[in-house]
Amino acid sequence: MAVNLSAILLLGIAAVFIVRSRAGGIGPAIVLFLLGFFTAGTGADGPIRNLCTALIQALANLRP
């Protein structure tokens, strides 16, 4: 678990730099994929999935 959290921290920092620099290509895509993969393995996938569901429902309710 400690290795998994360290990977998430490092990949999270890399993802912030990738998004801020608007980099594109295979390298940034792999970093973002691995960040999602390791985050899902931590048990954080449940709360993240609930947050996404809530955001989608909130956006659906904005339309008249």
C-alpha positions in Angstrom: 0.0 0.0 0.0 2.9 2.4 0.8 4.3 1.9 -2.7 0.9 2.5 -4.2 0.4 5.8 -2.3 3.9 6.9 -3.3 3.1 6.2 -7.0 -0.1 8.1 -6.7 1.7 11.1 -5.2 4.4 11.1 -7.8 1.9 10.6 -10.7 -0.4 13.2 -9.3 2.4 15.8 -9.2 3.3 14.8 -12.8 -0.3 15.1 -13.8 -0.5 18.6 -12.4 2.5 19.7 -14.5 1.1 18.0 -17.6 -2.2 19.8 -17.3 -0.6 23.1 -16.5 1.8 22.8 -19.5 -0.9 21.5 -21.8 1.5 18.7 -23.0 0.2 16.1 -25.4 1.6 12.9 -26.6 2.1 9.3 -25.5 4.2 10.1 -22.4 1.6 12.4 -20.8 -1.2 9.9 -21.8 0.6 7.1 -20.0 1.2 9.2 -16.9 -2.5 10.1 -16.7 -3.6 6.5 -17.3 -1.3 5.2 -14.6 -2.6 7.8 -12.2 -6.1 6.7 -12.8 -5.1 3.0 -12.6 -3.3 3.4 -9.2 -6.0 5.6 -7.8 -8.6 3.0 -8.6 -6.6 0.4 -6.7 -6.5 2.4 -3.5 -10.2 2.1 -2.7 -10.7 5.7 -3.7 -12.7 4.5 -6.7 -16.0 4.4 -4.7 -15.9 8.1 -3.6 -14.7 9.2 -7.0 -17.4 7.3 -8.7 -20.0 8.8 -6.4 -18.7 12.3 -7.0 -18.9 11.8 -10.8 -22.4 10.5 -10.5 -23.4 13.4 -8.3 -21.9 15.9 -10.8 -23.7 14.3 -13.8 -27.0 14.4 -11.9 -26.5 18.0 -11.0 -25.7 18.9 -14.6 -28.7 17.0 -15.8 -30.9 19.0 -13.3 -29.6 22.4 -14.7 -31.5 22.0 -17.9 -35.1 23.3 -17.8 
